[in-house]
C-alpha cells in the first residue's frame, strides 16, 4: 500500500485529528480574551476603590465602649516611672437601628453602588458596670468606626441628661479608629442611666456591626434587593423582597471571643472586627463575570461547531479545506470579545443577543457557501443558535451551570454517535461532490 492510498484510507482519522488540534489551538485566542477580561475587571475594581476613597469604604460600627486609664509602673535597674494604661470596658445594653439608602455612582463606564446609613444607637449603663471601672478620673466613651471619612453627621452623646460633643479618637489611635466622647470626672455620679446617639454614615461595599455590650440588638433596613449577610452571625429574622430587606440580630456577650474588658494597646480593632456581622451589597452576576464564564465554555462550543462542520463533511461527502475551519474558529473567538465590549455599555442579555445574532448572520451564509447549499448553512446556523442559547443559560445560572453543562455535553455526544452510527469511516470522501 503506497502513501497516497494510506492517506486516502485514513482521511477521516486525519481530518478528525486536525479538528481536535485546531480546537486545542483555539485555547490561545481564548486565553488572550480572558486576559482582556481580567484587565477590565481590574479597571473596574480600581474604579470601585476610587469611589470608595472619595465617598466612604466599608463601614463597621459598634456600641459605646468605656475607656479608662490606670497608672502602671515601669521599672528597670536604673529608673522608676509610671505610665498610663488604657482599658476598654463594654457597657450593659446596646440597641442599634440602621436604615440604609443606596444609590449608584459612576466613574467613566463603571458604576458602583454606595449607600448612606442613618444609625440610631441606644444603650444603658447600670451601677454595677460603673463600679467595675477604676475610681476617679475622666471616662472616655469610644465609638468604634471602621472608616471615619464616611461620617456625615453625628449628634452629641445624650447620657443621663448630659450632652457630650464628639471628638476624634485620641487613645491608641494607631490601632483603633472611631470617635470619642469625654465625660469629666466631676460628672461621673450622673452617669447611670440610658444613652443615645445618632449618626449619618456614607459607605460602600458593606455595613457591619460589633456586639460590644452584654446584650446587643441590631435592626437593619435597606432598599438594596440583593443583600448578602456576612460576618460571624446570621440574622435571626430577615425579610427580602424586590423593595429591599430587613434583618434583625440579637447577641449576648457570651457569643464574643473576647471578654468585657481589655487593654487598648493589646486588642486592636482588627481583632474586634472578627466578631462583626452585617450585610454586604451583593451585586448580581455582572457582565465581566458572565463573560468570563462564557469563555470558560468557549473551547467546548468551538469544538462542537468544528465537529458539526466535520459531520457535514461525513454526511455529504464534501471535503472542506482547513481554511474554512480556521476562519470559522476566528469568528467564534471574536464573538467573546464582542460580547465583552458590548456588556460594558448594555445589559448582558442585550449584549449577548447582539453578539450571537451577528455571529450567526456571519457564519450561516459562509457555511452554506462552503458546504454547497443554503439549506445546509441554515441548518448550521440553527444548530449554533441552539448551542449559544444553551451557553447563555449556563453563564446566567449560578447553581445549575455544572449540571446543565454536563447534561448538554452528554446529549451532544449522544447526538453525534447517533448521526454517525452508519458511517463507513474507511471510505469517507470516496464520493465527493
N, C-alpha and C positions, 0 to 999 in steps of 0.2 A: 504493500500500500504506500503510494507516494504521499508527499507532504500536502499537496493540494487536496487529495481525497480525504486526508486526515482532518484538515481544516473544514472541509465541506461537511463531513460526517459529524463533526463536533461543533458546528456553527452555533447551535442553541446554547451549548455549555459556555463557549467563548463569549457570546453576547451577554449571557447571564452574569458571567464574571465581570465583564465590562460595566454592566449596570450596577453591580454591587460595589465595584471600585469607585465608580463615579459618585455613587451615593455617599461613600465614605469621604471622598474628596470634598463634597459639599459641606462637610464639617468646617472647612476653612472659612468660607464666607459667613457661615452661621456664627462661628466664634468671633469674627470681626464685628458682626452686628450685635452680639452680646456685649462686646467691649463698648460699643457705642451706647447701648442701653445703660451699662454701668456708669459711663461718663455722664450721661444725662441725669441719672439718679443722684450722682454725687453733686451735680449742679443744683438739683432740687433740694438736697439736704443742706447745701450751703445757703440757699435762699431761705430755708426754714430757720437756720441758725441766725442769719442776719436779721430776720424779722423778730425772732425771739430776743436777740440782743437789744433791739430798739423798743420792743413792746413789753417784753417780760417773758421769762422762761417758765419752766415747770414750777408750780408753787406748792409749797408744803407749809402747813400752819398747825400749831398746837395750842393748847391752853396755856394760861399763865403759869409760870414757874417762879417760886420764891427763891431768891438768891441772897445769901447772907455770907458775911466774912468772919473768919476767926483767925486770931494770930497763931502762927506756927513758928516754933523755934528752929533756927538753922544753926547748928554748931559745927565747928571743926577744931583742930588743935590750936588755932591761933586766935579765933574770934567767936563772938556770940552775937547773933542778930535774929530779929523776928521778921516774918513776912506774913502777908495776908493769904489765906486760902479760902477761895470762894466755893461755896457748897450750894447746889441746887436741890430744891425740895418741891415735889408735886403737891398740888392742892387737893381739896377733898372731892369736889364735884365739878364736872365740866359738861357743858351743853353747847354744841356748835350747830348753827343753822346757816347754810350757804345756798345762795341762788346764783347759778352760773348762766350767763348770757353769752352766746357765741356770735362771731362774725368772721368773715373771710378777708384777709389782707393779701395783696398781690405784690410780687416783685418780678417784673418782666412778665413772662408767661406762666410763672409759678404762683399757685395760690396756697395759702397756709391758714388753717383755722386757728383763731385766737379767741380768748374769752375775757370777760370782765366778771368778777365774782364779788357779790356783796355778802359779807360774812358777819354774823352776829354771834358773839361769844358771851356766854353767861356761866357763872360758876358760884361756888360757895366756899368760904373759909370758916372753919369751926375753931373753937378754942383749943381743942386737943392738938390740932395741926400747928396753931400759933405757939403753943407751949413747947413743941418739939424743936422750934428754932432757937438759935443762941440768943440769950437775953441781951437787951440793949442793942444799940446801933441801928443804922438805917436798914430798910428792906428794899431790895431792888426786885421788881417783878419783870421777868423776862418773857417776852412773847416770841417764840421761835418762828422764823420765817425763812423759807428757802431762798427767795430772791427778793430782797428789799427794793430793788429797782422797780418792781411792779406795784408798789404801794401808791395808790392814787389818793386815797383819803383815809384818815384814821381819826377816830374820836378820842376824847380824853377817857381815861380809865375811871369809871364810876364805881367806887368801892366804899361801902359803909358811909355814904353821904359825902365822900371826898371826890374831887375831880383832879386827876393827875395827868399832866400832858406827856406825850410820848417823846422819847429821845432815841438817838442811835445807840445800839448796844456798845457798852464800853468795857465789859468784863469778858476776858477770854475771847476777844473778837477775832483772833486768828484761827480759832477752831469752831466758832459758833457764829450765827447770824440772826438778826431779828431786831426787835425794838425793846426798849426798857422803859419802865415807869418807876420813879424813885419815891418811896414813901419815907419821910423823915422819921427819926427815932421818936420824936415827940408825939407823933400821931399813932404809934403802934397800939395804943389802948383802944383806938377806934376801929381796929382792923377787922374784927369778927363781923361776918355778915356776907351778903351777896355782892358780886361784882358783875359788871357788864362792859362790853367794848364792841365797837363796830368798825369794820374796815371795808375798803373797796380795793380789790386787787386786780391787776392786769396780768395775764399769763398766757401760756400756750403749752400744748402738749398734754399736761396732766395737772390735777389738783389733788393733793393728798393731805391727810390729817395725822396728827400724832396723839396717841392716847396718854396724855400727860395729866392724869388725875386718877384718884381711886376708882371713880366711875366716870366713863366717857360716853356721851350720847351724841351722835352726829347725824344730821339730816342734810342731804344734798339734792337740790332740784336743778335740773339742767334742761335746756332746749335742744341739746345735741341728741339726735336719734340713734347714734351708734356708739354707746358707751362701752368701755372695757374696764371692768372693775379689777383693780390691781392692788398689790401690797400683801400684807400678811393676813388680812381678814376680809372675808366677803361680807356683803351686807346681809343682815338677817331678813330684811324686807326690801323689795325692789319692784318697780313698775316701769316698763319700757314700751313706748309706742311711737308713732310717727311724729308726735309733737314734742318728744323729749323723754326724760326719765326722772324717776325719784328713787332714792335709795336711803336706807337708814342702817346705822350701826350702833351697837351697844356693847361696850367692853369694860372689863374690870381691870384693876391694877395687877391682878394675878396673871393676866394674859401677856404682860410685858416680859421682856428678857432682862430688864434692869429694874432696880429697886426704886423706892420712893425718894432716895437721896443719893447724890453722887458728887464728887469733886468736879468742878467745871473744867479743870485742866486735864482730867483723865478720860472723860467720856465726851467725845466730840459729837457734833450734831449729825455727822455721817453715820455714826453708830446708832443714834436715836432714830434716824430715818429707817433703819431696818425694821422698826415696829410700825411703820406708816401703813396707811390704807387709803383708798380713794378711787378716783376714776381717771382714765385716760381718754382723750378724744380720739377714738379709733376711726381711722379713715378707711372706708370700704376699698376693696382691691382697686388700685388706680391703674392708669394706662401703662406705666412703666412695669408694674408687677405683672400685668396681663401680657404685655409684650414679651417679657422675659419668659413667662410660662409658654407662650406660643412658640418661641424659638427653641425651647427645650423639646417640643414635639416636632420641630422642623425637620429633623432627619427622617423621622418616621413618615411624615406626609410627603416629603420629597421622594423618598424611596418608593412609596405606594404609587406616586404618579409615574415614576420611571417604569415600575413593573406593569402599570396599566398600559403604557406605550409598548412595552415588550410583549404583553399579552395580545395586543392588536397585531403585532408582527406575527405572532404564532398563529392567531386565528385567521388572519387574512393572507398569510404567506407573503406579505410585502415587507421586505427588509429595509430597515432605516439606517441611515448613516449615523455615526456618533455625534455629528454636529447638532442635529435636532435635539438630542438628549442634553447636550451642553447648554444650548440656548434656552430650552425649557427649564433646566435647573437654575440658570441665571435669573429667569423671570420669577421663579418660585422663591429664590433667595431675596430678590429685591422687594418682594411682597412684604416681608417682615420689616424692611427699612422704611417702606412707605407707611406701613401701619404705625410704626413708632413716631414718624414725623406728624402724621395726621392726629394721633392721640394726644399730642401736646396742645392742640387747638380745638379739638372737638371731643365729644364723648366717645368712649371706647367703642360703643355699638356703632355709632356713625362712622368712625374711622375704620373699623373692621369691615363694615359693609362696603364702604367706598373702595378700600384696598382689594377686597375679594372680588368685587364686581369688575374692577379694572383688570385684575389678573385673569379672570375667566374670559373677558372680552378679548384679551390678547392671545391667550393660549388656544381658545376654541377654534377660530379660523385658521390659525397656524397648524394645529394638529390635523384639522380637516384637509388642509392642502398637502401635508406630507404623508397622510395616510390614504390619500386618493379618494376622498369623498366627504361632502359636507356633513352627512349623517354621522359619520364616524367622529368628526370633530365635535358635533353636538353631543354625542354620547360621552366623549372625554370631558367636555365642559360640564355636562350633568353630573358625572362622577366626581369632578373636582368640587362642584357646588355642594354636593352631599358631604364630602370629606371635610371641607372647610367650615361647613355648618357644624359638623361634629367637633372640629377644633375650637370653634367659638364656645361650644358648651363645655369643653374640657377646661379652657382657660378661665371661664367665668365661674365654674363650680369650685368651691373652697374645700369641700369634704368628699365629693364623689368623683373627683377627677381621676384618681387611680383606678377605681372600679370601672368607670365608663371607658377609660382609655384601654385597659387590658381586655375588656369585653369587645370593644371595637376592633382591636388588633386581631383577636381570635376570629371574629367574624370575617375580617378581611382575608386572613389566611385561608379560612374555610371556603370563601368565595373563589379565591384563586385556584384552590385544589379542585373545586367542582368544575370550573370552566376549562381547566386543562387536563381533566381526567382522561380524555380520549386522544390527547395529542401524541403523535409519533415523533418523539424528540430527535431520533436518529435521522429522520427525513425532513426535518424542519427546513423550510426555504427551498425545497426542490421545485416547487411550483410558484415562483414569484410572479406577481402581476407585472 
